[in-house]
Amino acid sequence: MTKTNDRSGARSTGGCAYNVICDLRAIDPDLPLYAFGVIGTAS
């Protein structure tokens, strides 16, 4: 296993929460949907 440190500060959309929000929004645009992500340190 390789441990990687990415400190480039790049931003992008994607991941499970984003994809689910997009799918739910397509099903019902009136749903109040919120998502957030956290990047932390790995031990």
mmCIF file as Biopython writes it, N, C-alpha, C and O atoms, coordinates in Angstrom:
data_model
#
loop_
_atom_site.group_PDB
_atom_site.id
_atom_site.type_symbol
_atom_site.label_atom_id
_atom_site.label_alt_id
_atom_site.label_comp_id
_atom_site.label_asym_id
_atom_site.label_entity_id
_atom_site.label_seq_id
_atom_site.pdbx_PDB_ins_code
_atom_site.Cartn_x
_atom_site.Cartn_y
_atom_site.Cartn_z
_atom_site.occupancy
_atom_site.B_iso_or_equiv
_atom_site.auth_seq_id
_atom_site.auth_asym_id
_atom_site.pdbx_PDB_model_num
ATOM 1   N N  . MET A ? 1  ? 0.847   -1.164 0.000   1.0 0.0 1  A 1 
ATOM 2   C CA . MET A ? 1  ? 0.000   0.000  0.000   1.0 0.0 1  A 1 
ATOM 3   C C  . MET A ? 1  ? 0.896   1.233  0.000   1.0 0.0 1  A 1 
ATOM 4   O O  . MET A ? 1  ? 1.920   1.267  0.683   1.0 0.0 1  A 1 
ATOM 5   N N  . THR A ? 2  ? 0.501   2.249  -0.776  1.0 0.0 2  A 1 
ATOM 6   C CA . THR A ? 2  ? 1.259   3.489  -0.867  1.0 0.0 2  A 1 
ATOM 7   C C  . THR A ? 2  ? 0.462   4.622  -0.248  1.0 0.0 2  A 1 
ATOM 8   O O  . THR A ? 2  ? -0.716  4.803  -0.556  1.0 0.0 2  A 1 
ATOM 9   N N  . LYS A ? 3  ? 1.094   5.368  0.608   1.0 0.0 3  A 1 
ATOM 10  C CA . LYS A ? 3  ? 0.458   6.542  1.209   1.0 0.0 3  A 1 
ATOM 11  C C  . LYS A ? 3  ? 0.839   7.760  0.376   1.0 0.0 3  A 1 
ATOM 12  O O  . LYS A ? 3  ? 2.019   7.976  0.100   1.0 0.0 3  A 1 
ATOM 13  N N  . THR A ? 4  ? -0.141  8.553  -0.024  1.0 0.0 4  A 1 
ATOM 14  C CA . THR A ? 4  ? 0.090   9.697  -0.889  1.0 0.0 4  A 1 
ATOM 15  C C  . THR A ? 4  ? -0.397  10.969 -0.219  1.0 0.0 4  A 1 
ATOM 16  O O  . THR A ? 4  ? -1.465  10.984 0.393   1.0 0.0 4  A 1 
ATOM 17  N N  . ASN A ? 5  ? 0.362   12.010 -0.329  1.0 0.0 5  A 1 
ATOM 18  C CA . ASN A ? 5  ? -0.035  13.330 0.153   1.0 0.0 5  A 1 
ATOM 19  C C  . ASN A ? 5  ? -0.273  14.227 -1.050  1.0 0.0 5  A 1 
ATOM 20  O O  . ASN A ? 5  ? 0.656   14.511 -1.806  1.0 0.0 5  A 1 
ATOM 21  N N  . ASP A ? 6  ? -1.494  14.668 -1.230  1.0 0.0 6  A 1 
ATOM 22  C CA . ASP A ? 6  ? -1.833  15.563 -2.337  1.0 0.0 6  A 1 
ATOM 23  C C  . ASP A ? 6  ? -2.172  16.919 -1.746  1.0 0.0 6  A 1 
ATOM 24  O O  . ASP A ? 6  ? -3.231  17.094 -1.144  1.0 0.0 6  A 1 
ATOM 25  N N  . ARG A ? 7  ? -1.297  17.851 -1.913  1.0 0.0 7  A 1 
ATOM 26  C CA . ARG A ? 7  ? -1.515  19.190 -1.378  1.0 0.0 7  A 1 
ATOM 27  C C  . ARG A ? 7  ? -1.656  20.207 -2.510  1.0 0.0 7  A 1 
ATOM 28  O O  . ARG A ? 7  ? -1.367  21.389 -2.323  1.0 0.0 7  A 1 
ATOM 29  N N  . SER A ? 8  ? -2.096  19.756 -3.666  1.0 0.0 8  A 1 
ATOM 30  C CA . SER A ? 8  ? -2.203  20.639 -4.823  1.0 0.0 8  A 1 
ATOM 31  C C  . SER A ? 8  ? -3.364  21.615 -4.700  1.0 0.0 8  A 1 
ATOM 32  O O  . SER A ? 8  ? -3.365  22.659 -5.352  1.0 0.0 8  A 1 
ATOM 33  N N  . GLY A ? 9  ? -4.343  21.294 -3.881  1.0 0.0 9  A 1 
ATOM 34  C CA . GLY A ? 9  ? -5.483  22.182 -3.712  1.0 0.0 9  A 1 
ATOM 35  C C  . GLY A ? 9  ? -6.466  22.125 -4.863  1.0 0.0 9  A 1 
ATOM 36  O O  . GLY A ? 9  ? -7.313  23.009 -4.994  1.0 0.0 9  A 1 
ATOM 37  N N  . ALA A ? 10 ? -6.372  21.117 -5.690  1.0 0.0 10 A 1 
ATOM 38  C CA . ALA A ? 10 ? -7.288  20.977 -6.818  1.0 0.0 10 A 1 
ATOM 39  C C  . ALA A ? 10 ? -8.700  20.696 -6.316  1.0 0.0 10 A 1 
ATOM 40  O O  . ALA A ? 10 ? -8.892  19.997 -5.321  1.0 0.0 10 A 1 
ATOM 41  N N  . ARG A ? 11 ? -9.675  21.248 -7.014  1.0 0.0 11 A 1 
ATOM 42  C CA . ARG A ? 11 ? -11.071 21.010 -6.663  1.0 0.0 11 A 1 
ATOM 43  C C  . ARG A ? 11 ? -11.758 20.320 -7.825  1.0 0.0 11 A 1 
ATOM 44  O O  . ARG A ? 11 ? -11.464 20.583 -8.992  1.0 0.0 11 A 1 
ATOM 45  N N  . SER A ? 12 ? -12.660 19.449 -7.488  1.0 0.0 12 A 1 
ATOM 46  C CA . SER A ? 12 ? -13.433 18.792 -8.541  1.0 0.0 12 A 1 
ATOM 47  C C  . SER A ? 12 ? -14.735 18.281 -7.940  1.0 0.0 12 A 1 
ATOM 48  O O  . SER A ? 12 ? -14.866 18.137 -6.724  1.0 0.0 12 A 1 
ATOM 49  N N  . THR A ? 13 ? -15.677 18.017 -8.806  1.0 0.0 13 A 1 
ATOM 50  C CA . THR A ? 13 ? -16.921 17.412 -8.358  1.0 0.0 13 A 1 
ATOM 51  C C  . THR A ? 13 ? -16.827 15.919 -8.576  1.0 0.0 13 A 1 
ATOM 52  O O  . THR A ? 13 ? -16.045 15.448 -9.402  1.0 0.0 13 A 1 
ATOM 53  N N  . GLY A ? 14 ? -17.608 15.192 -7.848  1.0 0.0 14 A 1 
ATOM 54  C CA . GLY A ? 14 ? -17.597 13.743 -8.006  1.0 0.0 14 A 1 
ATOM 55  C C  . GLY A ? 14 ? -17.722 13.056 -6.669  1.0 0.0 14 A 1 
ATOM 56  O O  . GLY A ? 14 ? -17.862 13.700 -5.630  1.0 0.0 14 A 1 
ATOM 57  N N  . GLY A ? 15 ? -17.671 11.774 -6.708  1.0 0.0 15 A 1 
ATOM 58  C CA . GLY A ? 15 ? -17.795 10.999 -5.486  1.0 0.0 15 A 1 
ATOM 59  C C  . GLY A ? 15 ? -19.226 10.592 -5.235  1.0 0.0 15 A 1 
ATOM 60  O O  . GLY A ? 15 ? -20.149 11.025 -5.925  1.0 0.0 15 A 1 
ATOM 61  N N  . CYS A ? 16 ? -19.390 9.760  -4.245  1.0 0.0 16 A 1 
ATOM 62  C CA . CYS A ? 16 ? -20.683 9.161  -3.941  1.0 0.0 16 A 1 
ATOM 63  C C  . CYS A ? 16 ? -21.741 10.204 -3.600  1.0 0.0 16 A 1 
ATOM 64  O O  . CYS A ? 16 ? -22.829 10.186 -4.174  1.0 0.0 16 A 1 
ATOM 65  N N  . ALA A ? 17 ? -21.441 11.111 -2.678  1.0 0.0 17 A 1 
ATOM 66  C CA . ALA A ? 17 ? -22.452 12.101 -2.255  1.0 0.0 17 A 1 
ATOM 67  C C  . ALA A ? 17 ? -22.899 12.972 -3.425  1.0 0.0 17 A 1 
ATOM 68  O O  . ALA A ? 17 ? -24.093 13.217 -3.593  1.0 0.0 17 A 1 
ATOM 69  N N  . TYR A ? 18 ? -21.970 13.431 -4.219  1.0 0.0 18 A 1 
ATOM 70  C CA . TYR A ? 18 ? -22.299 14.274 -5.370  1.0 0.0 18 A 1 
ATOM 71  C C  . TYR A ? 18 ? -23.181 13.525 -6.368  1.0 0.0 18 A 1 
ATOM 72  O O  . TYR A ? 18 ? -24.173 14.071 -6.851  1.0 0.0 18 A 1 
ATOM 73  N N  . ASN A ? 19 ? -22.826 12.294 -6.674  1.0 0.0 19 A 1 
ATOM 74  C CA . ASN A ? 19 ? -23.587 11.510 -7.646  1.0 0.0 19 A 1 
ATOM 75  C C  . ASN A ? 19 ? -25.007 11.219 -7.152  1.0 0.0 19 A 1 
ATOM 76  O O  . ASN A ? 19 ? -25.958 11.282 -7.931  1.0 0.0 19 A 1 
ATOM 77  N N  . VAL A ? 20 ? -25.152 10.902 -5.862  1.0 0.0 20 A 1 
ATOM 78  C CA . VAL A ? 20 ? -26.474 10.639 -5.310  1.0 0.0 20 A 1 
ATOM 79  C C  . VAL A ? 20 ? -27.316 11.909 -5.329  1.0 0.0 20 A 1 
ATOM 80  O O  . VAL A ? 20 ? -28.497 11.862 -5.673  1.0 0.0 20 A 1 
ATOM 81  N N  . ILE A ? 21 ? -26.721 13.041 -4.964  1.0 0.0 21 A 1 
ATOM 82  C CA . ILE A ? 21 ? -27.449 14.317 -4.993  1.0 0.0 21 A 1 
ATOM 83  C C  . ILE A ? 21 ? -27.948 14.610 -6.409  1.0 0.0 21 A 1 
ATOM 84  O O  . ILE A ? 21 ? -29.096 15.015 -6.592  1.0 0.0 21 A 1 
ATOM 85  N N  . CYS A ? 22 ? -27.099 14.410 -7.394  1.0 0.0 22 A 1 
ATOM 86  C CA . CYS A ? 22 ? -27.505 14.653 -8.790  1.0 0.0 22 A 1 
ATOM 87  C C  . CYS A ? 22 ? -28.657 13.740 -9.195  1.0 0.0 22 A 1 
ATOM 88  O O  . CYS A ? 22 ? -29.598 14.182 -9.855  1.0 0.0 22 A 1 
ATOM 89  N N  . ASP A ? 23 ? -28.588 12.477 -8.807  1.0 0.0 23 A 1 
ATOM 90  C CA . ASP A ? 23 ? -29.661 11.537 -9.142  1.0 0.0 23 A 1 
ATOM 91  C C  . ASP A ? 23 ? -30.965 11.903 -8.445  1.0 0.0 23 A 1 
ATOM 92  O O  . ASP A ? 23 ? -32.028 11.881 -9.064  1.0 0.0 23 A 1 
ATOM 93  N N  . LEU A ? 24 ? -30.889 12.243 -7.150  1.0 0.0 24 A 1 
ATOM 94  C CA . LEU A ? 24 ? -32.093 12.622 -6.417  1.0 0.0 24 A 1 
ATOM 95  C C  . LEU A ? 24 ? -32.692 13.914 -6.968  1.0 0.0 24 A 1 
ATOM 96  O O  . LEU A ? 24 ? -33.913 14.051 -7.035  1.0 0.0 24 A 1 
ATOM 97  N N  . ARG A ? 25 ? -31.846 14.855 -7.359  1.0 0.0 25 A 1 
ATOM 98  C CA . ARG A ? 25 ? -32.326 16.116 -7.935  1.0 0.0 25 A 1 
ATOM 99  C C  . ARG A ? 25 ? -33.071 15.842 -9.242  1.0 0.0 25 A 1 
ATOM 100 O O  . ARG A ? 25 ? -34.081 16.485 -9.527  1.0 0.0 25 A 1 
ATOM 101 N N  . ALA A ? 26 ? -32.583 14.899 -10.026 1.0 0.0 26 A 1 
ATOM 102 C CA . ALA A ? 26 ? -33.248 14.555 -11.288 1.0 0.0 26 A 1 
ATOM 103 C C  . ALA A ? 26 ? -34.608 13.909 -11.032 1.0 0.0 26 A 1 
ATOM 104 O O  . ALA A ? 26 ? -35.550 14.117 -11.797 1.0 0.0 26 A 1 
ATOM 105 N N  . ILE A ? 27 ? -34.712 13.124 -9.955  1.0 0.0 27 A 1 
ATOM 106 C CA . ILE A ? 27 ? -35.971 12.467 -9.625  1.0 0.0 27 A 1 
ATOM 107 C C  . ILE A ? 27 ? -36.994 13.465 -9.104  1.0 0.0 27 A 1 
ATOM 108 O O  . ILE A ? 27 ? -38.154 13.450 -9.517  1.0 0.0 27 A 1 
ATOM 109 N N  . ASP A ? 28 ? -36.555 14.343 -8.183  1.0 0.0 28 A 1 
ATOM 110 C CA . ASP A ? 28 ? -37.466 15.321 -7.582  1.0 0.0 28 A 1 
ATOM 111 C C  . ASP A ? 28 ? -36.731 16.633 -7.316  1.0 0.0 28 A 1 
ATOM 112 O O  . ASP A ? 28 ? -36.046 16.760 -6.301  1.0 0.0 28 A 1 
ATOM 113 N N  . PRO A ? 29 ? -36.864 17.606 -8.214  1.0 0.0 29 A 1 
ATOM 114 C CA . PRO A ? 29 ? -36.155 18.883 -8.068  1.0 0.0 29 A 1 
ATOM 115 C C  . PRO A ? 29 ? -36.561 19.689 -6.830  1.0 0.0 29 A 1 
ATOM 116 O O  . PRO A ? 29 ? -35.852 20.621 -6.452  1.0 0.0 29 A 1 
ATOM 117 N N  . ASP A ? 30 ? -37.678 19.352 -6.196  1.0 0.0 30 A 1 
ATOM 118 C CA . ASP A ? 30 ? -38.138 20.096 -5.027  1.0 0.0 30 A 1 
ATOM 119 C C  . ASP A ? 30 ? -37.582 19.575 -3.703  1.0 0.0 30 A 1 
ATOM 120 O O  . ASP A ? 30 ? -37.822 20.178 -2.657  1.0 0.0 30 A 1 
ATOM 121 N N  . LEU A ? 31 ? -36.845 18.468 -3.731  1.0 0.0 31 A 1 
ATOM 122 C CA . LEU A ? 31 ? -36.253 17.942 -2.498  1.0 0.0 31 A 1 
ATOM 123 C C  . LEU A ? 31 ? -35.163 18.894 -1.996  1.0 0.0 31 A 1 
ATOM 124 O O  . LEU A ? 31 ? -34.346 19.368 -2.786  1.0 0.0 31 A 1 
ATOM 125 N N  . PRO A ? 32 ? -35.144 19.175 -0.694  1.0 0.0 32 A 1 
ATOM 126 C CA . PRO A ? 32 ? -34.041 19.978 -0.144  1.0 0.0 32 A 1 
ATOM 127 C C  . PRO A ? 32 ? -32.815 19.078 0.066   1.0 0.0 32 A 1 
ATOM 128 O O  . PRO A ? 32 ? -32.789 18.271 0.994   1.0 0.0 32 A 1 
ATOM 129 N N  . LEU A ? 33 ? -31.830 19.216 -0.776  1.0 0.0 33 A 1 
ATOM 130 C CA . LEU A ? 33 ? -30.667 18.324 -0.752  1.0 0.0 33 A 1 
ATOM 131 C C  . LEU A ? 33 ? -29.402 19.102 -0.385  1.0 0.0 33 A 1 
ATOM 132 O O  . LEU A ? 33 ? -29.175 20.210 -0.872  1.0 0.0 33 A 1 
ATOM 133 N N  . TYR A ? 34 ? -28.587 18.501 0.483   1.0 0.0 34 A 1 
ATOM 134 C CA . TYR A ? 34 ? -27.330 19.103 0.914   1.0 0.0 34 A 1 
ATOM 135 C C  . TYR A ? 34 ? -26.264 18.013 0.972   1.0 0.0 34 A 1 
ATOM 136 O O  . TYR A ? 34 ? -26.557 16.866 1.312   1.0 0.0 34 A 1 
ATOM 137 N N  . ALA A ? 35 ? -25.043 18.372 0.642   1.0 0.0 35 A 1 
ATOM 138 C CA . ALA A ? 35 ? -23.923 17.433 0.762   1.0 0.0 35 A 1 
ATOM 139 C C  . ALA A ? 35 ? -22.673 18.216 1.113   1.0 0.0 35 A 1 
ATOM 140 O O  . ALA A ? 35 ? -22.552 19.393 0.771   1.0 0.0 35 A 1 
ATOM 141 N N  . PHE A ? 36 ? -21.750 17.568 1.789   1.0 0.0 36 A 1 
ATOM 142 C CA . PHE A ? 36 ? -20.465 18.194 2.076   1.0 0.0 36 A 1 
ATOM 143 C C  . PHE A ? 36 ? -19.400 17.116 2.109   1.0 0.0 36 A 1 
ATOM 144 O O  . PHE A ? 36 ? -19.699 15.934 2.277   1.0 0.0 36 A 1 
ATOM 145 N N  . GLY A ? 37 ? -18.183 17.525 1.950   1.0 0.0 37 A 1 
ATOM 146 C CA . GLY A ? 37 ? -17.071 16.591 2.000   1.0 0.0 37 A 1 
ATOM 147 C C  . GLY A ? 37 ? -15.984 17.109 2.923   1.0 0.0 37 A 1 
ATOM 148 O O  . GLY A ? 37 ? -15.857 18.315 3.135   1.0 0.0 37 A 1 
ATOM 149 N N  . VAL A ? 38 ? -15.218 16.211 3.458   1.0 0.0 38 A 1 
ATOM 150 C CA . VAL A ? 38 ? -14.146 16.570 4.373   1.0 0.0 38 A 1 
ATOM 151 C C  . VAL A ? 38 ? -12.879 15.837 3.936   1.0 0.0 38 A 1 
ATOM 152 O O  . VAL A ? 38 ? -12.892 14.642 3.640   1.0 0.0 38 A 1 
ATOM 153 N N  . ILE A ? 39 ? -11.812 16.581 3.910   1.0 0.0 39 A 1 
ATOM 154 C CA . ILE A ? 39 ? -10.503 15.977 3.639   1.0 0.0 39 A 1 
ATOM 155 C C  . ILE A ? 39 ? -9.685  16.105 4.910   1.0 0.0 39 A 1 
ATOM 156 O O  . ILE A ? 39 ? -9.546  17.198 5.459   1.0 0.0 39 A 1 
ATOM 157 N N  . GLY A ? 40 ? -9.151  15.003 5.373   1.0 0.0 40 A 1 
ATOM 158 C CA . GLY A ? 40 ? -8.387  15.030 6.619   1.0 0.0 40 A 1 
ATOM 159 C C  . GLY A ? 40 ? -7.082  14.265 6.471   1.0 0.0 40 A 1 
ATOM 160 O O  . GLY A ? 40 ? -6.638  13.950 5.367   1.0 0.0 40 A 1 
ATOM 161 N N  . THR A ? 41 ? -6.503  13.986 7.583   1.0 0.0 41 A 1 
ATOM 162 C CA . THR A ? 41 ? -5.228  13.256 7.569   1.0 0.0 41 A 1 
ATOM 163 C C  . THR A ? 41 ? -5.492  11.766 7.753   1.0 0.0 41 A 1 
ATOM 164 O O  . THR A ? 41 ? -6.393  11.363 8.489   1.0 0.0 41 A 1 
ATOM 165 N N  . ALA A ? 42 ? -4.712  10.983 7.091   1.0 0.0 42 A 1 
ATOM 166 C CA . ALA A ? 42 ? -4.826  9.528  7.218   1.0 0.0 42 A 1 
ATOM 167 C C  . ALA A ? 42 ? -3.774  9.053  8.212   1.0 0.0 42 A 1 
ATOM 168 O O  . ALA A ? 42 ? -2.642  9.537  8.218   1.0 0.0 42 A 1 
ATOM 169 N N  . SER A ? 43 ? -4.156  8.121  9.034   1.0 0.0 43 A 1 
ATOM 170 C CA . SER A ? 43 ? -3.171  7.620  10.005  1.0 0.0 43 A 1 
ATOM 171 C C  . SER A ? 43 ? -2.769  6.214  9.681   1.0 0.0 43 A 1 
ATOM 172 O O  . SER A ? 43 ? -1.949  5.629  10.388  1.0 0.0 43 A 1 
#
